[in-house]
Amino acid sequence: MDIDVYQQYFGAEGSFSGVRRRGAAVMLTASSGGGEIRYTLTVSFFPHADAEDFGISYDAAFSEILYEGKGRRSGKREQSLLKSLREHADALAAAQHAEIFWEQPLIEARFG
């Protein structure tokens, strides 16, 4: 079972597949099953050509497993992961020569 623990869109800058990307979807997803839990950070850059354009393109999506082990969802663990989320997301973006503009949220944060 997959649950988006956190999701928010931000202004961003990057170029992928010859297309300028001006937005980024940042998600922390919890995946559980068989007594195992995994938390994955995903950053997906999308064109965001205008204020109404939220068409997510998955050709510029990058992810990192932040935690994997035995157990189940933990509020304490999720809070810890959320505290370090920006640092990990910035590293994913920088590795792709892109940037997330945290001070430019495009939607309110959603928590699951």
N, C-alpha and C positions, 0 to 999 in steps of 0.2 A: 504494500500500500504506500502510495506517495502522497505527501501533504506539503504544500508550500507554506513553510513556517513564516517566511517574509517575502514580499515582492514589492518593488517600487521601480518607477521609471524616472530617469534623469536625463538632462541634456548631456551630450557627449560629443566627441570628435574622433573620427577615424575614417579610413577608407578601406573597403573590402570588396573584392571582385569588381573593381573599377567604379564602385558606387560610394559616394560620400555618405557617412552615417553621422547623424546629429542627435541620436537618442540611444539610450542603453537601458535594457530591462535587467535588473539585478534581483536574483532569486536565491533563497536558501530553501532547499527541499529536503525533507526527512523521508527516507525510504525504509520501511520495516517489513520484516517477514522472517519466519523461522528462528525467532529469538535473536535476530541481528538488527542493528540500526546503522544507517549511513546518512550523513548530512553532506549534501553537495551544494556548492556555490556555482551558479551559472550566471554569466554575463552575456547578453545577446545584444549586439549593436544593430540598430535599425535606421532607415533613412530619415524619418521624421521631417518630411519636406515642408510641412506646415503644422499649425497648432492642432489640426484635426487628424493628422496622420500618425496612427499608432500601429501600423501594419508591421508586425514583428517578422523579421527575416532570419531564418535559421542558418544561413550560410556564414554568418559571423557570430557564432555562439561558442563560448569557451567555458569549460567547467573545471572544477577542482574538488576532490573529496576532502572535506575538512575534518571529518571524523568517521570512523568505521569500527564497529566492535559488537560484542554481545550486549544485549539489553534492549531497552525500549526508549521511547521519547522521554526526555528529561528537561523540565523547564529551566533548571539551573544550567545544564549544558547548553541549551539553546541561547540563554542570555549571554553566556560566555562567547559562543560562536558569533552572535550578533555584534558583540563589542569589537571583535577582530575582523568583521566582514569587510569593511572598507579597505583595510590594509591588504587583504587577500584579493579583493576585486581590483584595486589599483595595480597590483602586481600582474594580474591576468591581462588587464588593459595595456599596461606598459610593454608587456611581452609582445603585444600585437601592434605597437606604435599607435595606441589609441589612448584616450583620456575620458574619464567620467567626471562630470561637473556636479559634484554633490550638492552645491549650493543652488542648483537649478532643478528641483524636483518637478517632474511633469505630471505626476499623480501623487496622491497621498499614499503613505505606506499601508500595505495590507498584511495582516498577520493571521495565520491559520492555526 
